[in-house]
Amino acid sequence: MSNWNTPTYSNEGAPRGDGLIEGEQKVEPIECPDHFLDWLQCIRNNRIPVASIDAGYQHAVAVLMAMKSYETGRKTIYDHKERKILTT
């Protein structure tokens, strides 16, 4: 992706083309306040944020797994019982 202001997705580079995604598809924007601003508004108004703590945790684990794989060149797995990222 070269333009972060107009994100797209496609099946380019996928292991198999099953026809579910054809060509390049535009990602429609979703109106949402800035995460930090949303967090402050939630504190002030006693409401639930757009992104839950669980969603933040899951995204952080995925990013850490990707970085560990990139750095080591090895596959990573997540042990949910031990809450650890392991390399294979």
C-alpha positions as CSV (number, residue, x, y, z in Angstrom):
1,M,0.0,0.0,0.0
2,S,1.5,3.3,-1.0
3,N,-1.1,5.8,0.0
4,W,-2.3,5.6,3.6
5,N,-5.0,8.2,3.0
6,T,-6.8,5.8,0.6
7,P,-6.3,2.3,1.9
8,T,-7.1,-0.7,-0.3
9,Y,-6.9,-4.5,-0.1
10,S,-6.5,-7.2,-2.7
11,N,-5.7,-10.9,-2.9
12,E,-2.2,-10.1,-4.4
13,G,0.4,-12.3,-2.7
14,A,-2.2,-14.7,-1.3
15,P,-1.3,-18.4,-1.4
16,R,-4.4,-19.2,-3.5
17,G,-6.8,-17.1,-5.5
18,D,-10.2,-18.4,-4.5
19,G,-12.1,-15.6,-6.2
20,L,-13.5,-14.1,-3.0
21,I,-11.6,-10.9,-3.5
22,E,-11.3,-9.6,-7.0
23,G,-9.0,-6.8,-7.9
24,E,-8.2,-4.0,-5.6
25,Q,-11.0,-3.0,-3.1
26,K,-11.2,0.4,-1.4
27,V,-11.6,0.4,2.3
28,E,-14.4,2.7,3.3
29,P,-13.6,5.1,6.1
30,I,-15.3,4.8,9.5
31,E,-16.0,8.0,11.4
32,C,-14.4,7.6,14.7
33,P,-12.8,10.0,17.2
34,D,-9.1,9.8,17.8
35,H,-8.3,7.0,20.3
36,F,-6.7,9.3,22.8
37,L,-9.6,11.8,22.6
38,D,-12.1,8.9,22.8
39,W,-10.4,7.7,25.9
40,L,-10.5,11.1,27.6
41,Q,-14.2,11.5,26.7
42,C,-14.9,8.1,28.2
43,I,-13.3,9.1,31.5
44,R,-15.2,12.4,31.6
45,N,-18.6,10.9,30.6
46,N,-18.3,7.4,32.2
47,R,-18.8,5.5,29.0
48,I,-17.2,2.5,27.2
49,P,-14.4,3.4,24.7
50,V,-14.7,2.5,21.0
51,A,-11.8,0.0,21.4
52,S,-12.0,-2.3,24.5
53,I,-8.9,-3.2,26.5
54,D,-9.3,-6.7,25.1
55,A,-9.1,-5.5,21.6
56,G,-6.0,-3.4,22.4
57,Y,-4.4,-6.5,24.1
58,Q,-5.1,-8.7,21.1
59,H,-3.7,-6.2,18.6
60,A,-0.6,-5.7,20.7
61,V,0.0,-9.5,20.9
62,A,-0.4,-9.7,17.1
63,V,2.1,-6.9,16.5
64,L,4.6,-8.4,19.0
65,M,4.3,-11.8,17.3
66,A,4.9,-10.3,13.9
67,M,7.9,-8.4,15.1
68,K,9.4,-11.5,16.8
69,S,8.9,-13.5,13.6
70,Y,10.5,-10.7,11.5
71,E,13.5,-10.4,13.8
72,T,14.1,-14.2,14.2
73,G,12.9,-15.4,10.8
74,R,10.9,-18.0,12.6
75,K,7.2,-18.8,13.1
76,T,5.6,-17.6,16.4
77,I,2.7,-19.0,18.3
78,Y,0.8,-17.6,21.3
79,D,0.3,-19.8,24.4
80,H,-2.9,-18.3,25.8
81,K,-2.7,-20.3,29.0
82,E,0.8,-19.0,29.9
83,R,0.3,-15.7,28.0
84,K,3.6,-16.1,26.2
85,I,4.8,-15.7,22.6
86,L,6.9,-18.7,21.6
87,T,9.0,-19.3,18.5
88,T,9.0,-22.6,16.8
